[in-house]
Structure formats: structure tokens, C-alpha cells
């Protein structure tokens, strides 16, 4: 007699039927323990259909200098984020906007790691989403 695998969570749902958010972050560097978010952008998808009217974008004031090596990658300078809100103000808005959608992104483990660290620095709860790294 064959043992049937236990079905849990979203494992049995076809990927093309999921509601997701494609998420990207830009940061001051690559160390989630010390670096900060300087920009976050996201767009909602229903299955394989991009919902451009459902998008989120915000600069974030990191409170620290952006490294030259990071500027060379994303082209965002300290003066670009000087008047932006800090992560403690931006991330709750992002969280509410995303809702329960899954998160899709390139190297998404880093993006989620820095978002988690920013929540911790702000003393805010963080609920991890299901995610897919593409």
C-alpha cells in the first residue's frame, strides 16, 4: 500500500493561480545585520497577469550613508533619500498593501532578510510570506 503525501499549505495550488507580489529592494549594502533599505518597489500579479495599477514604490531614508559600491549598482545617492520616511514608517504601509499575497523576486531571500531586519530594528512584528525566488 502506497503512502499518500500529506497536503499542506499552498503545495497543491498551481503557481499560475496564485495572487503574488513581485518585490525588489535597494539597499545601502549587502549585510542584513547593518545595512538598510533605501528603496522598495512591488507590483501585484494575479496568476501570470501583472496588475500595473496595483503597485507600490517608496524611497526609504536609511539613517546611514549609502556605500559607494551600492551607488554604483543602483544609482541612488544619499541626497535622493534624505527627505524620505524611515523604514519604520514605510514598511507597515508595504505590509498592509501586500496583504496575504505570496512574494516573488530575484534573490528574494536577501530582500526578505533585510525587510525582517528592518522590522526588528523598528520593534515591529514581521510575518513572513510564502516566497519564490526566480
Residue, then its C-alpha position, 0 to 999 in steps of 0.5 A: x500500500x502506497x503512502x499518500x503525501x500529506x497536503x499542506x499549505x499552498x503545495x497543491x495550488x498551481x503557481x499560475x493561480x496564485x495572487x503574488x507580489x513581485x518585490x525588489x529592494x535597494x539597499x545601502x549594502x549587502x549585510x542584513x545585520x547593518x545595512x538598510x533599505x533605501x528603496x522598495x518597489x512591488x507590483x501585484x500579479x494575479x496568476x501570470x497577469x501583472x496588475x500595473x495599477x496595483x503597485x507600490x514604490x517608496x524611497x526609504x531614508x536609511x539613517x546611514x550613508x549609502x556605500x559607494x559600491x551600492x551607488x554604483x549598482x543602483x544609482x541612488x545617492x544619499x541626497x535622493x533619500x534624505x527627505x524620505x520616511x524611515x523604514x519604520x514608517x514605510x514598511x507597515x504601509x508595504x505590509x498592509x498593501x501586500x496583504x496575504x499575497x505570496x512574494x516573488x523576486x530575484x534573490x528574494x531571500x536577501x530582500x526578505x532578510x533585510x525587510x525582517x531586519x528592518x522590522x526588528x530594528x523598528x520593534x515591529x512584528x514581521x510575518x513572513x510570506x510564502x516566497x519564490x525566488x526566480 
